[in-house]
């Protein structure tokens, strides 16, 4: 399963990296990843005018997009759009961080799964 990792590099700036979550065939129940320790789950809605300036992630967390989309910009100006079904692993908890904005004036619903 492919997801995007958002991390702080040696330059203290945020970057994107595409990573694979390894899945193993478990027969009739499907393909499963290895278990990961999680701390909590947070449900979130952001408004149509959402525009959050540069900030690091508050903690390591998976962000699972349910409805709507968000544009996330990292250092150097690279921007990626995440929409329903996309998963982001936010690990840029130090440094300048990233910037996030609503897309097309639409609200967004997402789930955060915090990691230990």
KOLZA-354498 format. One record per residue (C-alpha): residue number from 1; residue in three letters; y, z, x. Coordinates in Angstrom, 2 decimals. Example, Ala and Ser with C-alpha at 12.3 -4.5 7.8 and 13.67 -1.06 7.14 Angstrom:
BEGIN
+-----+-----+---------+---------+---------+
:   i :  aa :       Y :       Z :       X :
+-----+-----+---------+---------+---------+
:   1 : ALA :   -4.50 :    7.80 :   12.30 :
:   2 : SER :   -1.06 :    7.14 :   13.67 :
+-----+-----+---------+---------+---------+
% end
This chain:
BEGIN
+-----+-----+---------+---------+---------+
:   i :  aa :       Y :       Z :       X :
+-----+-----+---------+---------+---------+
:   1 : UNK :    0.00 :    0.00 :    0.00 :
:   2 : UNK :    3.33 :   -1.05 :    1.51 :
:   3 : UNK :    6.35 :    1.26 :    1.32 :
:   4 : UNK :    9.69 :    1.47 :    3.10 :
:   5 : UNK :   10.49 :    4.29 :    5.50 :
:   6 : UNK :   14.12 :    5.31 :    6.01 :
:   7 : UNK :   14.45 :    7.22 :    9.28 :
:   8 : UNK :   16.89 :    8.36 :   11.98 :
:   9 : UNK :   16.43 :    6.51 :   15.24 :
:  10 : UNK :   17.09 :    7.66 :   18.80 :
:  11 : UNK :   20.63 :    6.31 :   18.30 :
:  12 : UNK :   21.22 :    8.96 :   15.58 :
:  13 : UNK :   21.61 :    6.15 :   13.01 :
:  14 : UNK :   19.46 :    5.34 :    9.97 :
:  15 : UNK :   17.05 :    2.40 :    9.96 :
:  16 : UNK :   14.43 :    0.80 :    7.69 :
:  17 : UNK :   10.77 :    0.39 :    8.62 :
:  18 : UNK :    8.00 :   -1.16 :    6.53 :
:  19 : UNK :    4.85 :    0.95 :    6.69 :
:  20 : UNK :    1.39 :    0.91 :    5.13 :
:  21 : UNK :   -0.19 :    3.82 :    3.32 :
:  22 : UNK :   -3.88 :    3.43 :    4.09 :
:  23 : UNK :   -6.10 :    3.34 :    0.99 :
:  24 : UNK :   -9.85 :    3.85 :    1.00 :
:  25 : UNK :  -12.25 :    2.43 :   -1.56 :
:  26 : UNK :  -13.59 :    5.33 :   -3.63 :
:  27 : UNK :  -15.77 :    3.20 :   -5.88 :
:  28 : UNK :  -15.23 :    3.45 :   -9.62 :
:  29 : UNK :  -12.07 :    5.57 :   -9.31 :
:  30 : UNK :  -10.29 :    2.95 :   -7.16 :
:  31 : UNK :   -8.46 :    3.00 :   -3.87 :
:  32 : UNK :   -7.02 :    6.36 :   -2.74 :
:  33 : UNK :   -4.86 :    7.52 :    0.14 :
:  34 : UNK :   -5.57 :   10.67 :    2.10 :
:  35 : UNK :   -3.99 :   13.74 :    0.44 :
:  36 : UNK :   -0.47 :   14.70 :    1.56 :
:  37 : UNK :    1.05 :   18.16 :    1.24 :
:  38 : UNK :    4.00 :   18.12 :   -1.17 :
:  39 : UNK :    6.52 :   20.85 :   -1.93 :
:  40 : UNK :    8.00 :   19.95 :   -5.31 :
:  41 : UNK :    8.77 :   17.14 :   -7.72 :
:  42 : UNK :   12.29 :   16.33 :   -8.89 :
:  43 : UNK :   13.17 :   13.99 :  -11.75 :
:  44 : UNK :   16.53 :   12.23 :  -11.42 :
:  45 : UNK :   18.85 :   10.00 :  -13.41 :
:  46 : UNK :   21.93 :    8.42 :  -11.84 :
:  47 : UNK :   24.72 :    6.80 :  -13.79 :
:  48 : UNK :   25.79 :    3.18 :  -13.88 :
:  49 : UNK :   28.74 :    3.96 :  -11.58 :
:  50 : UNK :   26.63 :    5.70 :   -8.90 :
:  51 : UNK :   28.09 :    5.12 :   -5.43 :
:  52 : UNK :   27.17 :    7.81 :   -2.88 :
:  53 : UNK :   28.90 :    7.40 :    0.48 :
:  54 : UNK :   27.19 :    8.02 :    3.85 :
:  55 : UNK :   24.79 :   10.97 :    3.76 :
:  56 : UNK :   21.47 :   12.00 :    5.32 :
:  57 : UNK :   18.50 :   12.75 :    3.07 :
:  58 : UNK :   18.45 :   16.48 :    2.18 :
:  59 : UNK :   14.76 :   16.75 :    3.11 :
:  60 : UNK :   11.74 :   14.55 :    3.80 :
:  61 : UNK :   10.77 :   13.06 :    0.47 :
:  62 : UNK :    9.21 :   10.14 :   -1.31 :
:  63 : UNK :   11.55 :    8.45 :   -3.78 :
:  64 : UNK :    9.66 :    6.58 :   -6.50 :
:  65 : UNK :   11.74 :    4.15 :   -8.55 :
:  66 : UNK :   10.98 :    4.13 :  -12.27 :
:  67 : UNK :   13.85 :    2.27 :  -13.98 :
:  68 : UNK :   16.94 :    0.49 :  -12.70 :
:  69 : UNK :   17.67 :   -0.36 :   -9.09 :
:  70 : UNK :   19.54 :    0.99 :   -6.08 :
:  71 : UNK :   20.98 :   -0.71 :   -3.02 :
:  72 : UNK :   20.58 :    1.36 :    0.14 :
:  73 : UNK :   22.60 :    0.51 :    3.23 :
:  74 : UNK :   21.76 :    1.74 :    6.72 :
:  75 : UNK :   23.64 :    1.64 :    9.99 :
:  76 : UNK :   24.52 :   -1.85 :   11.13 :
:  77 : UNK :   25.02 :   -3.01 :    7.53 :
:  78 : UNK :   21.41 :   -3.83 :    6.62 :
:  79 : UNK :   20.90 :   -3.30 :    2.87 :
:  80 : UNK :   17.71 :   -3.27 :    0.80 :
:  81 : UNK :   17.34 :   -3.20 :   -2.97 :
:  82 : UNK :   14.72 :   -0.91 :   -4.50 :
:  83 : UNK :   13.62 :   -1.27 :   -8.11 :
:  84 : UNK :   10.89 :   -0.15 :  -10.50 :
:  85 : UNK :    7.61 :    0.51 :   -8.70 :
:  86 : UNK :    9.15 :    0.64 :   -5.22 :
:  87 : UNK :    8.55 :    3.70 :   -3.03 :
:  88 : UNK :   10.88 :    4.89 :   -0.30 :
:  89 : UNK :    9.98 :    7.54 :    2.28 :
:  90 : UNK :   13.34 :    9.14 :    3.11 :
:  91 : UNK :   13.21 :   10.82 :    6.51 :
:  92 : UNK :   16.75 :   10.29 :    7.80 :
:  93 : UNK :   17.55 :   13.99 :    7.54 :
:  94 : UNK :   19.85 :   13.97 :   10.59 :
:  95 : UNK :   22.62 :   11.72 :   11.81 :
:  96 : UNK :   25.01 :    9.58 :    9.78 :
:  97 : UNK :   22.49 :    8.85 :    7.07 :
:  98 : UNK :   22.61 :    6.02 :    4.56 :
:  99 : UNK :   24.70 :    4.85 :    1.63 :
: 100 : UNK :   23.33 :    4.22 :   -1.88 :
: 101 : UNK :   24.84 :    2.35 :   -4.85 :
: 102 : UNK :   23.91 :    1.43 :   -8.42 :
: 103 : UNK :   23.04 :   -2.21 :   -9.02 :
: 104 : UNK :   24.73 :   -4.34 :  -11.68 :
: 105 : UNK :   26.35 :   -1.32 :  -13.33 :
: 106 : UNK :   22.99 :   -0.01 :  -14.55 :
: 107 : UNK :   21.68 :    3.58 :  -14.53 :
: 108 : UNK :   18.55 :    4.49 :  -12.57 :
: 109 : UNK :   15.63 :    6.84 :  -13.11 :
: 110 : UNK :   13.55 :    8.02 :  -10.15 :
: 111 : UNK :   11.18 :   10.76 :   -9.03 :
: 112 : UNK :   11.48 :   12.64 :   -5.75 :
: 113 : UNK :    8.36 :   14.21 :   -4.23 :
: 114 : UNK :    9.44 :   16.58 :   -1.47 :
: 115 : UNK :    7.25 :   16.90 :    1.62 :
: 116 : UNK :    6.47 :   20.03 :    3.57 :
+-----+-----+---------+---------+---------+
% end
